[in-house]
Amino acid sequence: MAEYEAVIGLETHIQLNTASKIFCSCKADSWDDGPNTNICPVCTGLPGVLPVTNKAVVEKATLLAAAMHADIPEESFFDRKNYFYPDLPKGYQISQYDMTLANGGYLDVPMPEGESRRVSIHKLHIEEDAGKTVHEKGRRLIDFNRCGVPLIEMVTNPDLHSADEAAQYLIRLRQLLRWLDVSEADMEKGHLRADANVSIRLKGEDVLNTKTEIKNVNSIEAVRAAIEKEIKRQTKAYEEGERIEAWTLNWDDNTQTLHKMRSKETEADYRYFREPDLLSVKIDDAWKDAILSGLPELPLERRQRFMADYELPEYDADILTGERALSEYFESAVKAYEGDAKRVSNWVMNDVLRIINETGTTPDALKLTPDYLAETIKLVDANTVNTSTGKTLLEKVENSDKSPGDIVKEEGLAQVSDTGAIREIVEGIIADNPDEVAKFKDGNQQLMGWFVGQVMQKTRGQADPKVASLLLNELLSE
């Protein structure tokens, strides 16, 4: 039986998080605003208006291009992409065609199997968004708020070969966009949109067969599901001798099905020509250097460094570099702790992340600063407080903005290690619970945990559990 492989390329539209639109001063992000509330004569294409390029759009796009290892020419041009649709009031979209802001580039994507796949970039350019068409009660309603919202269109080469690989690429791209602070990259809000071009070929061949384009997917899981469906459909069609046609397909997330929308357009259909109302974009060396001075260590590079320098497992490094603020929090805590980085990693992943998730805050906004986390771990290391109290201490610091040491003093949380004091409590517990003592001596060793728990309860969690266990073993064996 013939074995097929998928050939997949992704077209992503990335909404930049600038305050204003690409060619006018209207508010860019209008997700929570009413329809047609952030529009003006420029973004709705009224006669006689002239667009002006937003400098921040060029800077954010240049930063992303550099992070994608793309070449950034000194000069690029805007072009008109002509097509007619109700939500495109000008009858054309201002985009870039043959002389774009960046050329080439790639993103190395770690795969779950431990491999890394290099996904090369075919095209990276800036453009404006079109409006939004809403179908409601048999009517077609048009919202122009998105007209003129700044986008980066980034198209990969057909380097991906499964739905899982496509999903991993989007996960890493979203991470990079947030890391650089160029986009919120929220697919549900349309900040990151992905269309998938899918074709099938016999495994081992290098031909590019007819492809279909999947649109209207609003989550990474939806992209994965839609691609898997299309791979199965095309494989079945080839096996049955059917011809694959170049259709644009619509994904219905509710029914998890694909439907034909229209035949796929080609670039010739858009009749591109230079935009006459805009100057070219010129990025000289001085401006480029100023932009790239803000380029941070990239997430995958930091992930590798955490494994090399701090000897962290890949799992830890992956979580700790999931977002830039968390990675910086961890690294600051390691420097303040001056000890085993893996120990800090455990506290961050198990306890700090829990506080972040419960409070809905961000790592850089925590009252539990990296210094306070390091101080807490040191208090546990010194047996000043036990581990359980230390974990509670983190929450107290976050809720009070006081230092761990001050809270320990104010609330008397220091660990009780006095053998005489703990022995007295243990003797009382043994005397008050003869049935449990008898069961323990008859072989129910699991009751040791119950006895230790009783000691901790009597001491409000402040007894040294190691001392308590030693004394219980001694007295229960008599």
MIMARMI-173481 format. One record per residue (C-alpha): residue in three letters; x, y, z; chain. Coordinates in Angstrom, 3 decimals, always signed. Each point is the difference from the previous one (the first is absolute). Layout:
<recs>
residuo, x, y, z, cadena
ala, X, Y, Z, A
...
</recs>
This chain:
<recs>
residuo, x, y, z, cadena
met, +0.000, +0.000, +0.000, A
ala, +1.310, +3.452, -0.944, A
glu, +1.277, +2.173, +2.836, A
tyr, -0.732, +3.710, -0.175, A
glu, +1.410, +3.019, +1.789, A
ala, -1.539, +3.400, +0.548, A
val, +1.644, +3.208, -1.197, A
ile, -1.131, +3.007, +2.039, A
gly, +0.714, +3.710, -0.071, A
leu, -1.541, +2.552, +2.339, A
glu, -1.057, +3.563, -0.748, A
thr, -0.188, +1.981, +3.238, A
his, -1.436, +3.468, +0.486, A
ile, +1.385, +1.623, +3.130, A
gln, -1.732, +3.044, +1.475, A
leu, +2.614, +2.359, +1.406, A
asn, -0.770, +1.478, +3.414, A
thr, +0.519, +3.636, -0.952, A
ala, -2.282, +2.634, +1.514, A
ser, -1.224, +1.255, -3.381, A
lys, -0.641, -1.448, -3.439, A
ile, +2.584, -0.280, -2.752, A
phe, -0.959, +3.069, -2.070, A
cys, -2.161, +2.140, +2.314, A
ser, -0.368, +0.917, +3.691, A
cys, -3.056, -2.176, +0.727, A
lys, +0.243, -2.447, +2.913, A
ala, +1.415, -3.294, -1.285, A
asp, -1.407, -2.610, +2.377, A
ser, -3.785, +0.288, +0.107, A
trp, -0.901, -3.517, +1.145, A
asp, -2.202, +1.225, +2.864, A
asp, -1.403, +3.045, -1.837, A
gly, -3.250, +0.356, -1.869, A
pro, -0.081, -0.405, -3.800, A
asn, +1.194, +2.930, -2.107, A
thr, +1.162, +2.038, +3.018, A
asn, +3.719, +0.223, -0.873, A
ile, -0.092, +1.235, -3.581, A
cys, +0.898, +3.148, -1.922, A
pro, +0.092, +1.201, -3.635, A
val, +3.468, -1.560, -0.488, A
cys, -0.734, -3.559, +1.116, A
thr, -3.400, -0.031, -1.682, A
gly, +1.468, +1.217, -3.288, A
leu, -1.939, +3.204, -0.524, A
pro, +1.046, +2.078, -3.046, A
gly, +2.795, +2.532, +0.391, A
val, +1.712, -1.438, +3.086, A
leu, +3.695, -0.872, +0.247, A
pro, +1.469, -2.786, +2.177, A
val, +3.101, +0.511, +2.167, A
thr, +2.103, -2.980, +1.111, A
asn, +0.111, -0.736, +3.725, A
lys, +3.672, -0.069, +1.073, A
ala, -0.691, -2.447, +2.853, A
val, -1.360, -2.557, -2.498, A
val, +3.277, +0.047, -1.937, A
glu, +2.039, -0.335, +3.198, A
lys, -1.961, -2.954, +1.380, A
ala, +0.035, -1.757, -3.372, A
thr, +3.762, +0.536, -0.284, A
leu, +0.523, -1.437, +3.486, A
leu, -1.957, -3.135, -0.920, A
ala, +1.818, -0.321, -3.326, A
ala, +3.344, +0.074, +1.820, A
ala, -1.201, -2.619, +2.506, A
met, -1.007, -2.180, -2.969, A
his, +3.555, +0.328, -1.410, A
ala, -1.326, +1.782, -3.100, A
asp, +1.873, +2.441, -2.217, A
ile, -1.239, +3.581, +0.387, A
pro, +0.633, +2.141, -3.104, A
glu, +0.545, +3.700, +0.363, A
glu, -3.039, +0.841, -2.124, A
ser, -3.395, -1.616, -0.532, A
phe, -3.205, +1.119, -1.705, A
phe, -3.755, -0.157, +0.524, A
asp, -2.286, -1.417, -2.686, A
arg, -3.719, -0.107, -0.683, A
lys, -1.597, -3.433, +0.104, A
asn, -3.227, +0.378, -1.964, A
tyr, -3.115, -1.995, +0.767, A
phe, -3.623, +0.785, +0.663, A
tyr, -1.725, -1.109, +3.186, A
pro, -2.577, +1.782, +2.190, A
asp, +2.369, +0.396, +2.977, A
leu, +2.741, +1.613, -2.144, A
pro, -1.359, +3.527, -0.540, A
lys, +2.883, +1.273, -2.177, A
gly, -0.266, -2.911, -2.423, A
tyr, +3.666, -0.765, +0.668, A
gln, +2.243, -0.884, +2.927, A
ile, +3.316, +1.757, +0.599, A
ser, +2.575, -2.763, +0.269, A
gln, +3.513, -0.820, -1.229, A
tyr, +0.681, -2.200, -2.995, A
asp, +3.429, -0.338, -1.611, A
met, +2.197, +2.344, +2.069, A
thr, -1.007, -0.817, +3.561, A
leu, +1.238, +0.968, +3.441, A
ala, +1.897, -3.294, +0.436, A
asn, +1.208, -2.951, -2.061, A
gly, +0.550, -3.613, +1.011, A
gly, +0.457, -1.026, +3.610, A
tyr, -0.832, -3.084, +2.028, A
leu, -1.203, -1.296, +3.337, A
asp, +1.479, -3.121, +1.592, A
val, -2.870, -1.879, +1.617, A
pro, +0.651, -2.651, +2.691, A
met, -2.219, -3.029, -0.533, A
pro, -1.388, -2.254, +2.765, A
glu, +2.156, -2.908, -1.221, A
gly, +3.088, +2.008, +0.919, A
glu, +0.843, +1.034, -3.553, A
ser, +0.017, +3.541, -1.357, A
arg, -1.453, +1.002, -3.362, A
arg, +1.125, +3.119, -1.821, A
val, -2.985, +1.782, -1.548, A
ser, +1.152, +2.483, -2.625, A
ile, -1.867, +3.193, -0.847, A
his, -1.090, +0.722, -3.544, A
lys, -1.403, +3.472, +0.601, A
leu, -0.198, +2.557, +2.824, A
his, -1.635, +3.370, -0.555, A
ile, -2.202, +2.645, +1.611, A
glu, -3.522, +0.873, -1.103, A
glu, -3.360, +1.288, +1.191, A
asp, -2.898, -2.202, +1.055, A
ala, -3.418, +0.005, -1.632, A
gly, -3.293, +0.379, +1.861, A
lys, -2.235, -2.717, +1.372, A
thr, -3.163, -1.480, -1.482, A
val, -2.592, -1.297, +2.468, A
his, -2.943, -2.157, -1.057, A
glu, -2.917, +0.587, +2.343, A
lys, -3.681, -0.926, -0.417, A
gly, +0.288, -0.340, -3.748, A
arg, +1.780, +3.324, -0.378, A
arg, +3.591, +0.806, -0.861, A
leu, +1.379, +2.664, +2.375, A
ile, +3.308, +1.790, -0.525, A
asp, +2.304, +1.210, +2.794, A
phe, +2.850, +2.238, -1.232, A
asn, +1.839, +0.131, +3.369, A
arg, +2.699, -2.389, -1.232, A
cys, +0.627, +1.992, -3.202, A
gly, +3.551, +1.325, +0.244, A
val, +1.028, -2.132, +2.979, A
pro, +3.753, -0.707, -0.422, A
leu, +0.931, -3.525, -1.029, A
ile, +3.072, -2.010, -0.800, A
glu, -0.687, -2.705, -2.558, A
met, +2.536, -2.795, +0.329, A
val, -0.097, -2.976, -2.361, A
thr, +2.054, -3.147, +0.571, A
asn, +1.419, -2.234, -2.659, A
pro, -1.605, -3.466, -0.182, A
asp, +2.330, -1.396, +2.673, A
leu, -2.580, -1.587, +2.305, A
his, -1.235, -3.552, -0.404, A
ser, -2.677, -0.623, +2.612, A
ala, -2.735, +1.750, +1.921, A
asp, +2.068, -0.345, +3.192, A
glu, +2.986, +1.720, -1.619, A
ala, -2.227, +2.865, -1.135, A
ala, -1.369, +0.355, +3.543, A
gln, +3.507, +0.027, +1.491, A
tyr, +1.052, +2.732, -2.425, A
leu, -2.946, +2.170, +1.057, A
ile, +0.704, -0.629, +3.689, A
arg, +3.608, +1.173, -0.413, A
leu, -0.985, +2.935, -2.210, A
arg, -2.561, +1.161, +2.563, A
gln, +2.635, -0.303, +2.724, A
leu, +2.432, +2.113, -2.038, A
leu, -2.581, +2.712, -0.768, A
arg, -0.851, +0.438, +3.675, A
trp, +3.670, -0.223, +1.001, A
leu, +0.850, +2.904, -2.315, A
asp, -3.142, +1.920, +1.047, A
val, -1.007, +0.600, -3.606, A
ser, -3.408, -1.688, +0.233, A
glu, -2.367, -1.408, +2.608, A
ala, -0.293, -3.010, -2.365, A
asp, -3.440, -0.987, +1.319, A
met, -1.580, -2.127, -2.726, A
glu, -3.484, +0.254, +1.502, A
lys, +0.158, +3.778, -0.377, A
gly, +1.465, -0.137, -3.487, A
his, +3.430, +1.280, +1.040, A
leu, +1.534, -3.071, -1.630, A
arg, -1.730, -1.641, -2.939, A
ala, +1.289, -3.004, -1.901, A
asp, -1.001, -1.415, -3.378, A
ala, +1.386, -3.404, -0.929, A
asn, +0.984, -1.099, -3.508, A
val, -0.167, -3.785, -0.196, A
ser, +0.954, -2.468, -2.718, A
ile, +0.849, -3.714, -0.170, A
arg, +2.712, -1.895, -1.819, A
leu, +1.508, -3.464, -0.002, A
lys, +2.615, -0.338, +2.696, A
gly, +3.466, +0.523, -1.443, A
glu, -1.136, +2.277, -2.818, A
asp, +0.993, +3.671, -0.168, A
val, -2.827, +1.294, -2.192, A
leu, -2.487, +2.589, +1.249, A
asn, -3.483, -1.131, -0.944, A
thr, -3.195, +2.061, -0.092, A
lys, -0.681, +1.576, +3.366, A
thr, -3.118, +1.118, +1.804, A
glu, -0.159, +2.919, +2.435, A
ile, -1.752, -0.279, +3.364, A
lys, -1.405, +3.224, +1.458, A
asn, -1.963, +1.191, +3.038, A
val, +1.806, -1.939, +2.714, A
asn, +0.196, +1.852, +3.328, A
ser, +2.126, -2.223, +2.219, A
ile, +3.087, -2.163, -0.284, A
glu, -2.054, -3.098, +0.747, A
ala, -2.410, +0.968, -2.779, A
val, +2.937, +0.302, -2.419, A
arg, +1.171, -3.460, +1.027, A
ala, -3.469, -1.535, -0.384, A
ala, -0.706, +1.682, -3.353, A
ile, +3.322, -1.102, -1.513, A
glu, -0.518, -3.583, +1.190, A
lys, -3.453, -0.043, -1.639, A
glu, +1.374, +1.357, -3.289, A
ile, +2.920, -2.451, -0.047, A
lys, -2.444, -2.906, +0.393, A
arg, -2.297, +1.413, -2.707, A
gln, +2.792, +0.497, -2.521, A
thr, +1.552, -3.401, +0.746, A
lys, -3.359, -1.693, -0.605, A
ala, -0.492, +2.007, -3.220, A
tyr, +3.415, -1.015, -1.366, A
glu, -0.587, -3.655, +0.853, A
glu, -3.298, +0.120, -1.875, A
gly, +1.526, +1.760, -2.998, A
glu, -1.793, +3.298, +0.524, A
arg, +1.513, +3.320, -0.985, A
ile, +0.848, +2.548, +2.717, A
glu, -1.215, +3.474, -0.892, A
ala, +1.494, +3.274, +1.280, A
trp, -2.848, +0.969, +2.275, A
thr, -0.150, +2.343, +2.960, A
leu, -1.616, -1.900, +2.867, A
asn, -1.900, +1.353, +2.981, A
trp, +0.415, -1.679, +3.399, A
asp, -3.127, -0.336, +2.142, A
asp, +1.173, -0.373, +3.578, A
asn, -3.449, -0.991, +1.271, A
thr, -0.368, -2.976, -2.325, A
gln, +3.758, -0.634, -0.426, A
thr, -0.465, -0.094, -3.777, A
leu, +1.410, +1.700, -3.112, A
his, -2.138, +1.565, -2.733, A
lys, +0.921, +1.425, -3.399, A
met, -0.128, +3.814, -0.099, A
arg, +1.336, +0.904, -3.439, A
ser, +2.745, -0.778, -2.476, A
lys, +3.399, +1.180, +1.256, A
glu, +1.242, +3.329, -1.358, A
thr, +3.433, +0.457, -1.551, A
glu, +2.225, +3.065, +0.362, A
ala, -0.903, +1.060, -3.552, A
asp, -3.633, +0.372, +1.105, A
tyr, +0.967, +2.870, +2.320, A
arg, +1.591, +2.250, -2.682, A
tyr, +2.684, +1.361, +2.344, A
phe, +1.531, +3.412, -0.730, A
arg, +2.001, +2.540, +2.038, A
glu, -1.936, +2.025, +2.565, A
pro, +0.201, +3.587, -1.357, A
asp, -1.024, +1.748, +3.245, A
leu, +2.797, -1.343, +2.227, A
leu, +3.745, +0.512, +0.051, A
ser, +2.290, -3.013, +0.115, A
val, +1.162, -1.308, +3.390, A
lys, +3.702, +0.770, +0.478, A
ile, +1.771, -1.608, +2.945, A
asp, +3.533, +1.340, +0.143, A
asp, +2.728, -1.538, +2.156, A
ala, -0.479, +2.455, +2.877, A
trp, -3.740, -0.662, +0.247, A
lys, +0.482, -3.758, -0.360, A
asp, +2.637, -0.017, +2.748, A
ala, -2.343, +1.962, +2.287, A
ile, -2.811, -2.493, -0.630, A
leu, +2.172, -3.082, +0.447, A
ser, +1.479, +1.331, +3.235, A
gly, -3.306, -1.109, +1.512, A
leu, +0.321, -3.572, -1.282, A
pro, +0.184, -2.275, +3.067, A
glu, +1.463, -3.471, +0.335, A
leu, -2.524, -2.151, -1.863, A
pro, -2.099, -2.640, +1.788, A
leu, +1.558, -3.102, -1.570, A
glu, +3.503, +1.364, +0.593, A
arg, -0.863, +0.700, +3.625, A
arg, -1.503, -3.495, +0.297, A
gln, +3.303, -1.530, -1.153, A
arg, +1.995, +2.229, +2.342, A
phe, -2.134, -0.963, +2.998, A
met, +0.716, -3.665, -0.723, A
ala, +3.720, +0.638, -0.494, A
asp, +0.757, +2.580, +2.688, A
tyr, -2.447, -1.102, +2.707, A
glu, -0.062, -3.726, -0.878, A
leu, -3.791, +0.047, -0.127, A
pro, -1.975, -2.835, -1.600, A
glu, -1.561, +0.852, -3.353, A
tyr, -3.475, -0.084, +1.620, A
asp, +0.955, +2.686, +2.541, A
ala, +1.744, +2.182, -2.575, A
asp, -3.006, -0.197, -2.317, A
ile, -2.439, +1.147, +2.694, A
leu, +2.275, +2.707, +1.386, A
thr, +0.518, +1.534, -3.457, A
gly, -3.664, -0.238, -0.941, A
glu, -0.202, +3.750, +0.462, A
arg, +2.713, +2.588, +0.297, A
ala, -1.086, +1.472, +3.360, A
leu, +0.007, -3.439, +1.652, A
ser, +3.474, -0.818, -1.315, A
glu, +1.321, +3.304, +1.342, A
tyr, -1.701, -0.615, +3.372, A
phe, +1.638, -3.420, +0.262, A
glu, +3.445, +1.263, -0.938, A
ser, -0.197, +2.863, +2.509, A
ala, -1.051, -2.456, +2.723, A
val, +2.935, -2.307, -0.817, A
lys, +2.449, +2.906, +0.334, A
ala, -1.550, +1.069, +3.320, A
tyr, -0.028, -3.581, +1.345, A
glu, +3.617, -0.736, -0.951, A
gly, -0.648, -3.718, +0.156, A
asp, -1.409, -2.931, -1.945, A
ala, -1.948, +1.340, -3.007, A
lys, -2.095, -3.185, -0.166, A
arg, -1.256, +0.693, +3.531, A
val, -1.116, +3.480, -1.076, A
ser, -1.580, -1.499, -3.109, A
asn, -2.102, -2.362, +2.117, A
trp, -1.307, +2.843, +2.150, A
val, -0.776, +2.166, -3.022, A
met, -1.804, -2.733, -1.941, A
asn, -1.926, -1.449, +2.955, A
asp, -0.755, +3.015, +2.152, A
val, +0.647, +3.290, -1.773, A
leu, -1.920, -1.106, -3.106, A
arg, -2.884, -1.112, +2.218, A
ile, -0.182, +3.482, +1.539, A
ile, +0.184, +1.592, -3.459, A
asn, -2.839, -2.179, -1.267, A
glu, -2.172, +0.532, +3.077, A
thr, +0.452, +3.777, +0.094, A
gly, +0.024, +0.603, -3.752, A
thr, +3.089, +2.184, +0.324, A
thr, +3.246, -0.056, -1.956, A
pro, +3.476, -0.960, +1.259, A
asp, +1.287, +3.555, -0.210, A
ala, -2.976, +1.314, +2.014, A
leu, +0.312, -2.415, +2.934, A
lys, +0.517, +1.408, +3.480, A
leu, +1.848, -3.256, +0.556, A
thr, +3.147, +1.292, -1.656, A
pro, +2.876, -2.289, -1.069, A
asp, +1.949, +1.243, +3.043, A
tyr, -2.877, -0.950, +2.316, A
leu, -0.236, -3.455, -1.588, A
ala, +3.721, -0.543, +0.508, A
glu, -0.285, +1.174, +3.615, A
thr, -2.821, -2.479, +0.622, A
ile, +1.970, -2.926, -1.430, A
lys, +2.966, +0.968, +2.189, A
leu, -2.266, +0.015, +3.095, A
val, -1.054, -3.565, -0.859, A
asp, +3.615, -1.045, -0.650, A
ala, +1.038, +1.359, +3.399, A
asn, -2.871, -1.886, +1.707, A
thr, -1.337, +3.326, +1.231, A
val, -3.342, -1.063, -1.483, A
asn, -1.052, -3.368, -1.374, A
thr, -0.962, -0.547, -3.635, A
ser, -3.736, +0.178, +0.673, A
thr, +0.332, +3.314, +1.818, A
gly, +2.292, +1.250, -2.760, A
lys, -2.674, -0.620, -2.631, A
thr, -2.580, +1.798, +2.134, A
leu, +2.502, +2.801, +0.502, A
leu, +0.061, +0.692, -3.756, A
glu, -3.728, +0.716, +0.034, A
lys, +0.340, +2.214, +3.067, A
val, +2.728, +2.035, -1.715, A
glu, -2.150, +0.400, -3.132, A
asn, -2.984, +1.123, +2.066, A
ser, +1.894, +2.391, +2.275, A
asp, +3.023, +1.295, -1.909, A
lys, +2.076, -0.674, +3.129, A
ser, +3.302, -1.869, -0.031, A
pro, +0.007, -3.710, +0.926, A
gly, +2.277, +0.632, +2.980, A
asp, -2.286, +2.712, +1.412, A
ile, -3.070, -2.226, -0.331, A
val, +1.754, -2.884, +1.766, A
lys, +0.856, +2.309, +2.921, A
glu, -3.402, +1.716, +0.178, A
glu, -2.038, -3.209, -0.133, A
gly, +2.386, -2.251, +1.924, A
leu, +0.325, -2.460, -2.876, A
ala, +3.514, -1.172, +0.823, A
gln, +0.330, -3.773, -0.028, A
val, -0.042, -1.785, +3.358, A
ser, +3.076, -2.244, +0.142, A
asp, +0.248, -0.272, +3.801, A
thr, +0.079, -3.773, +0.565, A
gly, -1.328, +0.342, +3.543, A
ala, -3.047, +2.061, -1.047, A
ile, -0.845, -2.315, -2.895, A
arg, +0.529, -3.131, +2.167, A
glu, -2.577, +1.289, +2.470, A
ile, -2.552, +0.478, -2.811, A
val, +0.758, -3.453, -1.475, A
glu, -0.440, -1.666, +3.393, A
gly, -3.383, +1.697, +0.383, A
ile, -1.189, -1.145, -3.442, A
ile, +1.082, -3.609, +0.700, A
ala, -1.785, +0.048, +3.361, A
asp, -3.213, +1.421, -1.525, A
asn, -0.217, -2.481, -2.896, A
pro, +0.492, -3.570, +1.317, A
asp, -1.988, -1.588, -2.871, A
glu, +2.221, +1.558, -2.687, A
val, +3.101, -0.979, +2.010, A
ala, -1.190, -3.611, +0.131, A
lys, -0.689, -0.091, -3.744, A
phe, +3.423, +1.463, -0.731, A
lys, +1.730, -2.595, +2.177, A
asp, -2.029, -2.722, -1.730, A
gly, +1.643, +0.974, -3.309, A
asn, -2.009, +2.920, -1.403, A
gln, +3.075, +2.092, -0.791, A
gln, -2.035, +2.464, -2.064, A
leu, -1.301, +1.497, +3.232, A
met, +3.379, +1.696, +0.447, A
gly, -1.210, +2.721, -2.371, A
trp, -3.103, +0.465, +2.145, A
phe, +2.095, +0.366, +3.180, A
val, +2.315, +2.548, -1.659, A
gly, -3.085, +1.901, -1.161, A
gln, -1.280, +0.139, +3.576, A
val, +3.311, +1.470, +1.150, A
met, -0.110, +2.632, -2.747, A
gln, -3.581, +0.856, +0.909, A
lys, +0.853, +0.428, +3.673, A
thr, +2.922, +2.284, -0.866, A
arg, -1.888, +1.983, -2.709, A
gly, +2.322, -1.455, -2.629, A
gln, +3.142, +1.268, +1.697, A
ala, +1.543, -3.236, +1.264, A
asp, +3.004, -1.359, -1.844, A
pro, -1.559, -3.054, -1.705, A
lys, +3.338, -1.848, +0.032, A
val, +0.322, +0.367, +3.777, A
ala, -3.644, -0.986, +0.432, A
ser, +0.475, -3.175, -2.105, A
leu, +3.116, -1.024, +1.923, A
leu, -1.725, +0.423, +3.371, A
leu, -3.132, -1.836, -1.143, A
asn, +2.065, -2.940, -1.267, A
glu, +1.890, -0.082, +3.292, A
leu, -3.044, +0.177, +2.292, A
leu, -2.284, -2.257, -2.073, A
ser, +2.636, -2.756, -0.076, A
glu, +0.270, -0.158, +3.784, A
</recs>
